[in-house]
Structure formats: C-alpha cells, structure tokens
Amino acid sequence: MSQDTQNKESTSNFLKNTFKDNLVQFVLLFAAVTLGFFAENLREENAQRKLELKLMQSMVADLERNERLLTNQYASLTARKIASDSLAYFFNQPDMQQQTSEIYFYARKLGIYAGEYPLASRSLDQLKNSGLFTLISIEEVADSLSTYDNLKTQYEQRIKWYFEDVKKVQDENKQLFDAHVFEKATVYTEANRFEMLRPEGNPSLISSQKEDLQHYYNTFYYLKRNTETQLRDVDQLIRSTVALRKLIQESYSF
C-alpha cells in the first residue's frame, strides 16, 4: 500500500471518529438541555400547584368567615322582619290608638341600623387583581368562583340599598315618635349596651293625623318587603358559600 493511500485512509478514519464524537456530544448536550427544560417546567408547575393550594386554603378560610357573617346577617334580617310584621299588625288594628305601646316598641326595633356585615374577599380579590385566576387547574372550581364573585357583588350592592331604606324609617321615627318615650323604655346593661323595653301605658304619637300615619306606613312597608327580599337573597348566598367551600375542599383534598 502506498503512502498516499495510507494517508487518505487515516484522514477518512479521523473524520469519521470526529463526526461520531461530535454527534455523541451533540446528543448528550441536546439531552441535557431537554432534561433541564423539563426539570425547570416541572419545578415551575410544582410551584404553581403549591401556590394554587395555598390560595384555595385561604379561600376556604374566607368562605368559612362569610358563612358566619351571613348567618349573623340572616338573624338580623329575621329580627327586622318580625318587627315589621308586628308593626304592620298593630297599625292595622281598629283600636290602633290603644296599641301605641306595641307600636313604639316595634317601630324602634325596626329602625335599628344593626350592621352590614361586609364579606371577606381578600383571597378572591387576590385571584382577580393579581392575574392568578389562571392558576386554578380545576375548571369547575374556577367557574364556581366566578359565579360566587357575581353573587357576592350583587349582595354587597343590594345590602347598601337596603340600609338606605332603614335610614328612611329612622328619619320617619323622629317625626312620629317621642324620643322621651324611647329613653324611658331603655335599660342600660353596660356603658354602650342597652335593652329596649315596651313603654308603659299607651304613649301618644307626635301626630295622629291620617296623612302622617299613612306616610309612615308606606315608608316602613317598603322596608318590610325589602327585608323579605334580602332574607331570600342572603339564604341563597349562604347556600352558595357552603357549596363552594365543600367543592374546594373535596377538589383539593383538605
């Protein structure tokens, strides 16, 4: 074999080995990059799932608080409904002027402002305002959260309108009822706590004019009906709150 032939074979073998080495290195590098990419995606996905779980745990805590707040709101509305029904009953008695002790008592209860019980919304606001809603991996939970957010927003607006009607009755109470009678029928149990009693006898109203009595009746009648509407809406929101809490707990197993 000539020297030239040997040189050519040597060069050919060298090129083949170099190509193989480069190919192996390329494959190893590609595998390393690919595995690194998958590993990074896996870490990011795990981080997102941990954040999702943390947000859902916080959401459940808010929902549990809302259950308590809404239950208190329902009790407050029920008390006002009893007061409005009772006031309407005594106003419609033929001997209404002999029922003023009861009328004073229930009119005062009807005019109590009580509380709006603002609902907890920290977790839901965080989901909406921080763009984290996309982290929710369970479609049914995401849809239910959106529905609940709409119901909560409607409740918060309607309860504000409701207390505007309460304020109107408070203002009308000042026109029809003698505050001295209210004061005498008040027993303070603590510095800022008191119990309302029925006034003694049948105290007079500031006005017994038919027009004034009709105007007052019309005012508290709308509050009476609005109270019934609020009771229905709050009951629905309580049911939705409980259902959403259970759905999240079952979906995320905690």
Summary of the structure (lengths in Angstrom):
residues: 254
radius of gyration: 35.9
end to end distance: 80.7
largest distance: 137.7
contacts: 695
relative contact order: 0.13
helix: 80%
strand: 4%
